[in-house]
Amino acid sequence: MSFNGTVQNWAAKNGVNVAVMRDRAVIDKVTRETCPEVRESAIQALQVPDLATALIGF
């Protein structure tokens, strides 16, 4: 599954899909608070400055 698909599934399950669509930076705020290690690993793997940058189509 792609990063975008994973984020869409996660956002839908956690009730933040609309929030992410309105402001992609929400993904960084929420992951920074709830799972900072996973967030940092994803940023490094995707080679982006933040998760919002990696989202396409939101």
C-alpha positions in Angstrom: 0.0 0.0 0.0 1.2 3.5 -0.8 1.9 6.2 1.8 -1.1 8.1 0.7 -3.3 5.0 1.0 -2.0 4.3 4.5 -2.6 7.9 5.6 -6.2 7.8 4.2 -7.0 4.6 6.0 -5.4 5.9 9.3 -7.2 9.2 9.0 -10.6 7.6 8.3 -10.2 5.1 11.3 -9.2 8.0 13.6 -11.9 10.5 12.5 -9.4 13.0 11.1 -9.9 12.5 7.4 -11.6 15.9 6.8 -9.0 17.6 9.0 -6.2 16.2 7.0 -7.9 17.2 3.7 -8.3 20.8 5.0 -4.8 21.0 6.4 -2.2 18.4 5.6 0.0 19.6 8.5 -2.5 17.9 10.8 -0.8 14.6 10.0 2.5 15.9 11.4 0.8 17.4 14.5 -1.0 14.2 15.4 1.9 11.9 14.7 4.3 14.1 16.6 2.1 13.8 19.6 1.1 10.1 19.4 3.9 8.3 17.7 7.0 10.4 17.3 9.4 7.5 16.7 7.2 6.1 13.9 6.8 9.6 12.4 10.6 10.2 12.4 11.2 6.7 10.8 8.7 7.5 8.0 10.2 10.9 7.3 13.6 9.3 7.0 12.4 6.5 4.8 10.4 8.9 2.5 13.3 11.4 2.5 11.0 14.4 3.1 11.1 17.2 5.7 7.7 16.3 7.1 4.8 13.9 6.4 2.6 16.6 5.0 5.1 17.1 2.2 4.8 13.5 1.2 1.0 13.5 0.8 -0.3 13.7 -2.7 -3.9 14.5 -3.5 -5.1 15.6 -0.1 
